[in-house]
Amino acid sequence: MALSPAAYGGFLAGKKRPEYRYELFTCAWHGHELAGQQTAEVTPEDAVVVRDVGPQRWCRCQRCDGWFAVPIPDDPSEEQVPRRDQIDLPLRAPALRDRYVLRLLELDRMLHVVTLTFLAIAFIAFATHNRSLHADYQNIMNALNGGGAAALKFRRVLGSLRKAFDYTPAQLFVLAAICIGYACLEAVEAVEAVEDG
């Protein structure tokens, strides 16, 4: 249960998106970063991050700055609240936003890898079976010749695929190699971004 909006600084829902929306989203997805939740003793000096109010303990999230009520532990794992310089602060503000941007860029690169790999496979398959595919294409076009209006419309649609057979198998293999090269480059950049992040 969260503290009421008026209790921790007028955290009111407005029309404008909050500036710390990345922090709120991260806390909703991964949970809050609460300091002093499992501490046996809370002193007045700890009031910045944790307070005992009656039978409840209020802990301040180190990411989104919200105060949240937690039960006072019966079997605490810590004697005292860590000093502020001992608390590992999570990412916030521009650093957290940049992390989401990098994740989106990584996803974009992986989509490029999948797309380019699929195109490379298609080019190789088309180059390998060029003659048989061309023969099947001609048979279909001949079968549609002299048909009704629907057959004529379908023949016009398939007619746009004729240009694909203008490429020689060697040219198709070159296109496949280019796609594979770009896919490898995108994959390397995505892996490096994950390791750096």
KETORRO-99724 format. One record per atom (N, C-alpha, C, CB): x, y, z. Coordinates in pm, whole numbers, padded with zeros to 5 digits, always signed. Each point is the difference from the previous one (the first is absolute). Glycine has a CB too. Layout:
XYZ;...
END
This chain:
+00084-00120+00000;-00084+00120+00000;+00088+00125+00000;-00184-00124+00123;+00161+00216-00215;+00082+00120-00010;-00055+00110+00088;+00063-00062-00232;+00023+00153+00270;-00039+00115+00078;-00089+00088-00086;+00213-00009+00137;-00308+00079-00073;-00090+00085-00075;+00079+00110-00070;-00185-00049+00164;+00133+00102-00276;+00075+00100-00075;+00040+00122+00082;-00121-00078-00199;+00030+00125+00284;+00030+00120+00078;+00111-00025+00101;-00235+00075-00030;+00255-00202+00069;+00096-00030+00105;+00143+00009-00048;-00168-00146+00104;+00194+00127-00232;+00138+00010-00043;+00019+00097-00117;+00032-00233+00077;-00089+00351-00056;+00038+00111-00088;-00091+00025-00116;+00224-00048+00065;-00352+00014-00052;-00093+00036-00106;+00024-00072-00130;-00017+00215+00105;+00034-00345-00094;+00019-00082-00121;-00138-00022-00062;+00208-00115+00095;-00254+00211-00172;-00135+00000-00053;+00002-00033-00148;-00070+00168+00171;-00032-00241-00211;-00010-00038-00142;-00049+00119-00080;-00046-00242+00061;+00124+00288-00155;-00038+00113-00083;-00003-00040-00145;+00099+00156+00166;-00131-00060-00250;-00006-00026-00143;+00140-00017-00059;-00214+00129-00012;+00309-00058+00069;+00135-00008-00051;+00069-00126+00052;+00009+00249-00013;+00065-00317-00075;+00072-00119+00042;+00109+00036+00100;-00048-00109-00222;+00063+00031+00328;+00105+00032+00099;+00139-00011-00060;-00151-00081+00183;+00242+00164-00135;+00135-00001-00051;+00073-00129+00036;+00004+00248+00017;-00048-00315+00090;+00064-00123+00043;-00079-00123-00044;+00096+00123+00197;-00156-00118-00315;-00081-00112-00047;+00083-00125-00023;-00154+00164-00105;+00283-00149+00069;+00084-00117-00017;+00022-00071+00133;+00112+00109-00196;-00097-00031+00303;+00016-00060+00132;-00127-00073+00041;+00162+00181+00063;-00279-00120-00089;-00127-00064+00037;-00021-00129-00078;-00096+00226+00053;+00128-00223-00181;-00016-00121-00082;+00094-00110+00048;-00067+00141-00196;+00190-00106+00227;+00097-00100+00046;-00042-00061+00133;+00182+00124-00121;-00231-00039+00212;-00045-00052+00129;-00123-00090-00017;+00091+00205+00113;-00180-00168-00205;-00118-00084-00024;+00040-00134-00060;-00138+00206-00034;+00247-00207-00043;+00043-00123-00068;+00091-00086+00088;-00019+00120-00217;+00113-00057+00286;+00101-00073+00077;-00017+00010+00151;+00154+00039-00189;-00244+00047+00235;-00017+00018+00144;+00078+00119+00052;-00035-00244+00021;+00000+00286+00098;+00062+00119+00059;+00133-00036+00068;-00228+00102+00033;+00314+00000-00024;+00128-00013+00069;-00015+00066+00137;+00132+00000-00221;-00164-00081+00320;-00029+00052+00134;+00117-00026+00093;-00246-00039-00036;+00297+00146+00095;+00110-00012+00095;-00056-00010+00142;+00153+00131-00154;-00090-00216+00235;-00041-00014+00139;-00121-00087+00023;+00094+00218+00032;-00136-00291-00133;-00120-00083+00015;+00021-00114+00098;-00064+00058-00232;+00184-00114+00236;+00030-00114+00087;+00094+00039+00113;-00034-00153-00195;+00023+00276+00243;+00088+00050+00105;-00067-00012+00136;+00107+00158-00163;-00029-00194+00263;-00055-00017+00135;-00029+00134+00066;+00124-00214+00021;-00033+00308-00036;-00013+00128+00071;-00002+00115-00100;+00117-00096+00200;-00212+00186-00181;-00011+00119-00082;+00014+00121+00091;-00149-00117-00169;+00244+00205+00138;+00028+00117+00082;-00052+00125-00070;+00204-00113+00099;-00215+00225-00025;-00044+00126-00064;+00091+00043-00114;-00098+00068+00217;+00227-00106-00213;+00091+00035-00109;-00035-00072-00130;+00179+00039+00169;-00257-00147-00158;-00037-00078-00119;-00129+00048-00063;+00115-00193+00098;-00169+00303-00047;-00133+00043-00044;-00004+00038-00147;-00042+00080+00229;+00157-00058-00290;+00001+00036-00141;-00041-00118-00087;+00179+00167+00045;-00148-00289+00001;-00028-00118-00083;-00099-00097+00064;+00229+00023-00093;-00244-00021+00226;-00091-00095+00065;-00046+00058+00133;+00115-00197-00111;-00243+00170+00144;-00057+00049+00125;-00094-00105+00055;+00020+00240-00076;-00021-00253+00207;-00098-00085+00069;-00109+00090+00055;+00177-00175+00059;-00300+00152-00105;-00115+00077+00045;-00102-00098+00055;+00041+00185-00171;-00045-00193+00305;-00091-00095+00062;+00038-00143-00034;-00180+00170-00009;+00084-00250-00030;+00030-00141-00030;+00054-00022-00142;-00178-00061+00161;+00194+00168-00236;+00045-00014-00138;+00133+00070-00023;-00238-00015-00073;+00305-00032-00029;+00125+00062-00042;-00019+00057-00140;+00137-00159+00143;-00091+00282-00159;-00010+00066-00129;+00139+00011-00061;-00205+00130+00074;+00220-00187-00192;+00129-00001-00069;-00009+00083-00127;+00055-00228+00095;+00050+00300-00120;+00006+00085-00118;+00070-00073-00113;+00001+00206+00145;-00067-00211-00259;+00061-00064-00117;+00113+00087-00050;-00218-00111-00063;+00334+00048+00044;+00117+00074-00046;-00004+00032-00148;+00128-00108+00179;-00229+00053-00249;-00010+00026-00143;-00109+00102-00031;+00081-00232-00044;-00205+00207+00089;-00111+00088-00037;-00036+00101+00108;-00085-00184-00140;+00149+00178+00257;-00018+00096+00109;-00133-00015+00073;+00143+00155-00128;-00218-00260+00102;-00125-00021+00070;+00022-00065+00137;-00115-00020-00221;+00023+00046+00312;+00004-00063+00133;-00102-00112+00003;+00074+00216+00111;-00030-00333-00058;-00086-00118+00000;+00003-00068+00135;+00040-00031-00245;-00158-00013+00289;-00013-00064+00130;+00037-00147-00010;-00179+00163+00064;+00265-00209+00026;+00039-00141+00007;-00010-00043+00146;+00155+00021-00203;-00177-00148+00229;-00005-00045+00140;+00138+00004+00064;-00194-00148-00055;+00196+00180+00183;+00126-00004+00074;+00043-00147+00011;-00058+00213+00131;+00179-00246-00171;+00041-00142-00005;+00012-00061+00139;+00121+00047-00212;-00171-00170+00225;+00016-00075+00125;+00141-00057+00012;-00244-00055-00003;+00303+00022-00111;+00136-00057-00002;+00086+00084-00094;-00088-00234+00049;+00132+00352-00005;+00075+00089-00089;+00135-00060-00038;-00115+00196+00103;+00158-00162-00223;+00129-00049-00049;+00112+00101+00021;-00123-00135-00168;+00090+00258+00208;+00099+00103+00024;-00026+00066+00135;+00025+00039-00249;+00081+00005+00313;-00014+00067+00129;-00036+00147-00018;+00164-00160+00099;-00096+00227-00190;-00022+00141-00021;-00018+00030-00148;+00135+00051+00204;-00197+00063-00228;-00017+00045-00138;+00137+00040-00056;-00237+00080+00047;+00273-00128-00165;+00129+00039-00057;+00010+00152-00017;+00011-00221-00119;+00111+00271+00132;+00021+00142-00023;-00032+00033-00146;+00177+00008+00182;-00206+00117-00206;-00042+00039-00134;+00109-00027-00104;-00146+00174+00102;+00273-00159-00062;+00108-00028-00095;+00022-00149-00020;+00107+00213+00068;-00174-00298+00012;+00011-00145-00015;-00116-00059-00080;+00121-00007+00216;-00221+00087-00246;-00117-00048-00075;+00030+00007-00150;-00158+00077+00186;+00138-00188-00252;+00019-00005-00145;-00123+00061-00068;+00148-00208+00018;-00132+00328-00068;-00112+00068-00062;-00026-00056-00139;+00053+00207+00132;-00179-00233-00166;-00032-00048-00135;+00009+00114-00101;-00151-00176+00099;+00146+00139-00226;+00004+00101-00105;-00124+00087+00007;+00136-00153-00146;-00116+00283+00122;-00111+00095+00000;+00023+00104-00109;-00039-00036+00249;-00067+00113-00275;+00006+00118-00086;+00062-00034-00137;+00019+00145+00206;+00073-00063-00258;+00051-00025-00136;+00068-00135-00017;+00029+00243-00021;+00039-00291+00125;+00069-00129-00011;-00100-00113-00023;+00184+00084+00149;-00297-00080-00079;-00103-00104-00018;-00067+00013-00135;-00037-00004+00246;+00012+00129-00288;-00060+00021-00132;+00093-00050-00110;-00124+00199+00088;+00253-00171-00076;+00096-00046-00099;+00005-00152-00007;+00133+00207+00038;-00154-00271+00076;+00001-00147+00001;-00117-00054-00083;+00109+00000+00228;-00226+00062-00215;-00114-00045-00080;+00023+00028-00148;-00153+00040+00196;+00212+00074-00227;+00029+00032-00140;+00096-00102-00059;-00038+00244+00047;+00141-00281+00029;+00096-00100-00048;-00068-00135-00020;+00185+00121+00118;-00276-00156-00029;-00070-00128-00016;-00085+00001-00127;-00004-00029+00250;-00059+00142-00280;-00078+00009-00123;+00090-00009-00123;-00170+00140+00119;+00287-00079-00112;+00094-00010-00111;+00049-00143-00019;+00070+00236+00041;-00048-00306+00070;+00040-00140-00009;-00109-00084-00064;+00144+00029+00203;-00269-00003-00164;-00112-00073-00060;-00011+00029-00148;-00120+00006+00218;+00141+00121-00255;-00005+00038-00141;+00108-00073-00079;-00092+00224+00063;+00212-00233-00006;+00108-00071-00070;-00031-00148-00015;+00164+00166+00091;-00221-00227+00012;-00033-00142-00009;-00107-00026-00105;+00061-00026+00241;-00157+00119-00254;-00101-00014-00105;+00066+00010-00138;-00176+00098+00153;+00275-00009-00164;+00074+00009-00126;+00074-00130-00031;+00026+00247+00036;+00032-00307+00067;+00073-00126-00019;-00095-00109-00051;+00161+00063+00183;-00278-00074-00122;-00097-00102-00042;-00047+00025-00143;-00074-00028+00239;+00043+00155-00270;-00049+00033-00134;+00106-00025-00107;-00150+00171+00102;+00273-00126-00076;+00107-00019-00098;+00034-00148-00017;+00090+00226+00060;-00093-00301+00048;+00026-00144-00010;-00107-00070-00083;+00114+00007+00222;-00239+00031-00200;-00110-00057-00078;+00016+00033-00148;-00152+00018+00200;+00191+00108-00231;+00020+00038-00140;+00115-00078-00062;-00089+00228+00051;+00196-00248+00026;+00114-00075-00052;-00040-00144-00033;+00156+00144+00134;-00232-00205-00046;-00047-00137-00025;-00089-00004-00124;+00013-00051+00246;-00101+00151-00260;-00089+00005-00116;+00080+00016-00129;-00181+00099+00144;+00282-00012-00143;+00083+00018-00120;+00074-00128-00037;+00027+00242+00059;+00028-00310+00041;+00074-00124-00026;-00093-00108-00055;+00162+00058+00184;-00280-00069-00122;-00095-00102-00047;-00046+00031-00143;-00076-00038+00238;+00053+00166-00265;-00045+00039-00134;+00109-00024-00103;-00152+00171+00101;+00277-00141-00063;+00111-00021-00095;+00024-00148-00024;+00104+00214+00077;-00119-00295+00027;+00026-00144-00013;-00105-00069-00087;+00109+00004+00226;-00235+00040-00215;-00109-00064-00075;-00056+00095-00105;-00056-00139+00201;+00142+00218-00261;-00046+00102-00094;-00072-00061-00119;+00190+00144+00072;-00132-00248-00131;-00059-00059-00121;-00135-00064+00028;+00230-00040-00087;-00238-00039+00193;-00127-00067+00030;-00108+00101+00038;+00127-00202+00076;-00090+00306-00003;-00098+00103+00037;-00046+00077-00123;+00106+00019+00226;-00013+00007-00318;-00037+00070-00123;-00097-00085-00082;+00222+00119+00000;-00194-00250-00007;-00089-00088-00076;-00139-00006+00064;+00198-00136-00073;-00204+00127+00205;-00130-00001+00069;-00074+00132-00022;+00093-00157+00172;-00017+00266-00171;-00062+00132-00022;-00062+00008-00140;+00167+00104+00159;-00093-00153-00259;-00052+00004-00137;-00123-00089-00013;+00231+00044-00087;-00230-00159+00152;-00117-00090-00007;-00124+00065+00060;+00153-00198+00011;-00133+00269+00102;-00114+00066+00064;-00053+00112-00089;+00093-00057+00228;-00001+00137-00284;-00044+00110-00086;-00071-00053-00124;+00192+00139+00082;-00145-00250-00140;-00066-00059-00117;-00137-00056+00037;+00224-00054-00097;-00235-00001+00217;-00129-00055+00042;-00104+00109+00021;+00121-00190+00107;-00075+00308-00067;-00093+00111+00022;-00033+00072-00129;+00091+00025+00229;-00018-00052-00335;-00024+00068-00126;-00134-00043-00058;+00248+00014-00041;-00328+00084+00001;-00129-00031-00060;-00109-00027+00101;+00122-00088-00190;-00096+00108+00318;-00101-00022+00102;-00094+00119+00011;+00158-00147+00122;-00237+00147-00017;-00096+00107+00022;+00066+00125+00056;-00176-00171+00038;+00089+00260+00013;+00049+00127+00053;+00087-00021+00123;-00205+00113-00088;+00165-00209+00174;+00078-00027+00121;+00138-00054-00035;-00212-00046+00126;+00216-00045-00226;+00129-00055-00043;+00088+00108-00061;-00110-00221-00040;+00049+00313-00036;+00077+00108-00060;+00059+00092+00106;-00145-00012-00203;+00066+00042+00306;+00048+00086+00109;+00115-00068+00075;-00229+00101+00023;+00212-00233+00002;+00105-00073+00070;+00126-00008-00084;-00174-00133+00121;+00155+00122-00252;+00116-00006-00091;+00077+00131+00002;-00123-00164-00146;+00052+00276+00157;+00067+00130+00007;+00081+00012+00129;-00184+00101-00138;+00129-00155+00247;+00072+00006+00127;+00128-00084-00009;-00217+00033+00126;+00206-00153-00180;+00117-00086-00013;+00100+00055-00102;-00143-00196+00062;+00092+00277-00156;+00089+00055-00100;+00106+00091+00060;-00185-00015-00162;+00154+00075+00276;+00099+00087+00064;+00118-00079+00056;-00183+00159+00056;+00165-00290-00037;+00109-00084+00051;+00098-00042-00110;-00155-00081+00177;+00120+00111-00302;+00087-00042-00111;+00138+00063+00010;-00202-00027-00145;+00210+00149+00200;+00128+00069+00010;+00099-00074+00090;-00119+00216-00038;+00064-00298+00129;+00090-00074+00089;+00087-00099-00077;-00168+00024+00184;+00116-00072-00298;+00077-00098-00079;+00102+00068-00091;-00196-00153+00009;+00198+00287-00011;+00101+00071-00079;+00137-00007+00066;-00179+00152-00086;+00181-00183+00217;+00128-00011+00071;+00059-00140-00022;-00078+00167+00175;+00205-00170-00199;+00069-00128-00016;+00028-00061+00138;+00105+00078-00218;-00084-00208+00226;+00033-00060+00130;+00122+00063+00065;-00097-00212-00082;+00196+00252+00002;+00119+00064+00057;-00037+00131+00068;+00143-00107-00176;-00229+00185+00113;-00042+00126+00060;-00079-00023+00129;-00005+00103-00228;-00076-00207+00228;-00077-00031+00120;+00091-00044+00115;-00194-00065-00145;+00298-00009+00113;+00096-00040+00104;+00075+00122+00055;+00026-00225-00112;+00001+00322+00026;+00064+00124+00047;-00093+00074+00094;+00132+00017-00212;-00258-00007+00176;-00097+00066+00089;-00010-00073+00133;-00128+00079-00199;+00130-00212+00195;-00006-00078+00124;+00123+00027+00087;-00133-00178-00118;+00251+00187+00053;+00122+00028+00076;-00006+00139+00064;+00129-00150-00156;-00184+00248+00085;-00013+00135+00056;-00093-00001+00121;+00041+00100-00228;-00152-00172+00215;-00094-00009+00113;+00064-00067+00121;-00191-00010-00162;+00267-00096+00137;+00067-00069+00110;+00103+00091+00066;-00034-00220-00116;+00108+00297+00035;+00099+00091+00055;-00062+00106+00089;+00138-00039-00200;-00248+00099+00153;-00069+00101+00082;-00061-00064+00124;-00047+00134-00207;-00004-00256+00195;-00057-00067+00116;+00106-00026+00106;-00172-00106-00148;+00291+00064+00104;+00110-00022+00095;+00042+00130+00068;+00078-00194-00139;-00073+00302+00060;+00038+00130+00057;-00102+00045+00104;+00113+00061-00215;-00242-00076+00185;-00104+00039+00096;+00007-00088+00124;-00147+00077-00189;+00175-00206+00171;+00007-00090+00115;+00116+00036+00091;-00103-00181-00138;+00218+00212+00079;+00118+00040+00081;-00030+00128+00077;+00155-00108-00168;-00218+00207+00104;-00031+00124+00068;-00101-00023+00113;+00046+00126-00212;-00141-00216+00192;-00098-00028+00104;+00066-00068+00120;-00179-00020-00176;+00270-00074+00150;+00069-00069+00109;+00088+00098+00077;-00004-00215-00131;+00074+00303+00060;+00085+00099+00067;-00083+00095+00085;+00165-00016-00189;-00283+00054+00140;-00086+00089+00079;-00050-00069+00126;-00069+00116-00211;+00038-00246+00202;-00044-00074+00118;+00113-00010+00102;-00162-00131-00141;+00284+00103+00093;+00113-00012+00092;+00034+00135+00065;+00088-00190-00138;-00097+00298+00061;+00030+00133+00055;-00109+00045+00097;+00125+00057-00210;-00250-00101+00182;-00109+00041+00088;-00008-00080+00127;-00122+00070-00198;
END
